[in-house]
Amino acid sequence: MSKITLTNGKTVTKPISKIWIVLACVLLLLVLFSQFIKFNPNYIKLDQLGIILNKMFTPKGNRTWNDYFMYIPNQLMGPLIETLNMSFAGTLIGSAMAIPLAVLSAKNIAKIPYIYIPARFVMNLFRTIPAMILALIAVFFVGTGVLSGIIAITLFTFGIMSKMLYEVIETIDMSPVEALESVGASKFESIRFAVMPQVLPVFISYTIYIFEINVRASTILGYVGAGGIGTVIKDNILYNYDHVGAAIILMFAVILVVQLLSTFVRGKLQ
């Protein structure tokens, strides 16, 4: 550490720059990872990236640019609506289902360990299962289509929202709850009139944010038969790269609009 003399004659010690500590930690992690992760540079073929991008964003064969862009309204709008419906329904149902579990998981509301510990176990169980696995299970029970996608997104949302919401519930002001209970209000009434008004704005904000996530996730779920625009991408990924590129352009525009609306609405709620 070096010392610096100020204009008033006092001497202070200059702290060590933390950038070197950060760089040393990053270097150490890279060395550690290199011991466990097998890496073969021959597998990386960057020259194919340009070829794939060219196939995705130029018309194939005798197709024209008009064919390329007209594929979006003619063939992709139906799957897009399925994707949005799947995301919207799954988000609303999963968020609603998460409310009672979040209340039971909050230690300040469900004060008995025999209640909040099992509730947290159920919550963590759903959070550990990836959305793709949930979609595979749903396809096994109800078959391919939008319903399996709704089930997968519902359970995925249920796990995320219950975790986020119970953490918010544990930070609320308990004075209104105690005041209602002191005058004879039931537990349900205290939750309804003292807990929910405090967490409702955050709940709405989280729901909009999770919907934004689910719009992206629903595209991937199409690969396992959950329907939507992901199915179109899966069916064309080997032979019609231009159709895949058109689908990506459409999804990019939709996700951008959803993200802007989500940011605007959540900003109004804060």
N, C-alpha and C positions, 0 to 999 in steps of 0.2 A: 504494500500500500504506500502510495506517495502522499506527501503532505503539501498543502497549499496555504500560502499566507494571504489573508484577506486585506482589504484596504484599511480596516480598523486595527490591523496589527495582530489579530487572532490567527492561530494556525489550526486548520482542520485537516482531517485525514480523508483523502479521496478514496472512495470505495472501489473495490475491484470490479471491473466490467463483467457482468454476468453472461455476456455473449460467449465468452470462452468456456464457461461452465456448461452452457447449453450445447455448444459444438462438441465438447468432450463427451457429453452424455449421448448425443446422437451418434457419434463415432463408435462409442462403446456398444450401443444397441445394434448398429450395423454389423459389428464384428460378431456379436452374440448370435444374431439372426443368421449370419452366413454359416454358422456351425450346424444349424438345424434345418435350414431351407436349402434344398438342392436346386441349383440354378445352372441351366445350360444356355449360354448365349446363342447357340445355333438354332434354338427354337424360336427366336425372335426374328421375324421377317417383316421389317418395316417397309420393304419395297412393295409388299402386298397391300399396304394401307391405302396408297394412292389408287391402286387398281379397284379396290372395293368401293372407295368413295366415288370414284368415277362411275362405276356401275350403278350405285345407289342413286346418284343425283343427275343422271342423264338417261334419256329414253333408250329402251332396249330395242335392238334390231331395227325394224321398219317403223316403230312407233315414233310419233312426233311429240313435240313439247305440249301440244294441245291434248294428246292422249295422256301424257304424263300428269298434267294438272287436272284434267277432267276425271281422272281415276279417283280423285279425292271426293268430289260430291256424288259421283255415280256409284262408287263401291265402298267407300269408307265411312259414310255418314251413319249408316245403320249400325255397324260395329262400334263406332264412336259413342252413339247414344247408349248402346248396351254397356259400354265401359263406364260412362258417367252415371247411368242408373245403378249399376252394380256398386260403384263407389259411394254414391249418395245414400242408397238404402243400407248398405253395410255400415257406413259411418253412423247414421242415425240410430239404427237398432243396437249396434255395439256400444255406442255412447250411453244410450238409455239403460242398457243392461248393466253398465259399469257403475251406475250411481249407487244401488244398494250394496254392491260388493265393496265399493270405496268407503261407504259409511261404516260397514262392519269391520273394515281393515284399520280404520282410524282409532288409535289408542285412546284419544280423548273423548270419543263418543261411545265406542264399544269397549268399556274399561276392563272387561273380563278376558283374560288370556285365552280361555277356551273358545272365545268367539273370534277375536281378531287374528290369532295365530293360524287357525285353519283357513280363514278368509284370505290371509296373505299368501298361504300356500297355494290356494287355487289361483290367485292372481299371478303369482310367479310361474306357475305351471303353464298358463296360457302365454305368458310373455316369453318363455323359453322356446316355444314351438314356432319355427319360421312360417311366414304366410304361405310359402310354396307347399310345405308339408300339410298345412291346414287345407289348402286347395286340393291336394291329392286325396286326402281323407274324405273331403266332401264329394269329390268326383266318384269315389268308390261307393258312397252311400246313395247319392241322388243322380249320378250320371253327369255327363258333360253338359255345359250350358251356363247360363247366367246365374241360375240358382246356386250352383256350387261356388261360383265366385262371390255371391252375396254372403253365403255362409262363411267362407274363408275370411272375407274382409270384416264381417261382423265379429268373429272370434279374435281376429288380429286387433281390431279397434277396442274390443272389450278388455284385452290384456293391457294395452297401452293406456287407455283412458282411466281404468281403475287405479293403476299405479300413479299417474299424474294427479288424479283427483283426490286420492286419499292423502297425499302429501300436502295438498292445499287445505284439506279439511283439518289436518292436524295443526295448522298455523292460524286458525280462525280465532276471533275473540270469543271466549267462552262465557263472558258475562251475560249476554242475552239468553243463552241456553240455560244457565243457572237461574236467571230471573224467572223464566217461564216455568221451569221445574219447581221452583219454590212456591209458586201459586197454584200448583196442582196440575200443570200441563203434562200430558203423556210424553213418552220418548219420541213417538212419531210426530206429535205436534211441535215439540221443541226442534226437531230436525227440519220440519217443514217451514216453520216461521222464524227460526233463528240461525240455522245452519245454511240452508239452501240460498236465502237471499245474499249471504256473504260470498258464496262460491259460484253463484249463477253466472256472473260476467266472465269469470275465469273458465268456467265450464263451456260456455259458448265459444270463447276464444280458442280453447283446446280442440273443440269439435271441428271448427273451421280449419285449424291447422292439420288435424289428422285427416280430414277430407282431402286436403292438398296432397298429403303423403299417399293416400289410398288411390288417387287418380294415377299416380306414377306406378304404384305396386300392381294395380289391376292390369296394366299392360303385360307385365311379366306372368301373371297368373294364366293368361291365355295359352301359354306354352303347355300347361297340364290339362287343358280342356275346359277352363273356366269361362270361355266365351270372350266376347269383346274384340277390340282391335288387336290384342295380342295374338289371337288365333290367326288373323290375317297375316301378321308378320311371320308367324311360325310356318304357315302354308306356303309362303313365297320366298323364304329366306334362302333356299337353294337354287331356284331357277329364275326368279323375277326380282332382282335386286332393285330395279326402279320402283316396283310397287312397295317394297320395304322402305325405300327412301321417301316416297310420298307419304307413307304412314308415319314415318318419323317426323317429317315436316309438320304434318297435321297435329301430332301429339305435342310437339314442341310449342306450337302456337296455343293449343288448348291449355297446356300446363302453365305457360306464361300468363295467360289471361286469368286462370284460377289463382295463381300465386299473387298477381297484382290485386285481385279482388279480396283475397284472403288477407293480405297485408293491410289493405284499406279498412276492411271491416274490423279486424283485430285492433287497428290503431284507434278506431272510434270507440271501441269498448274499453280501452285503457284510460 
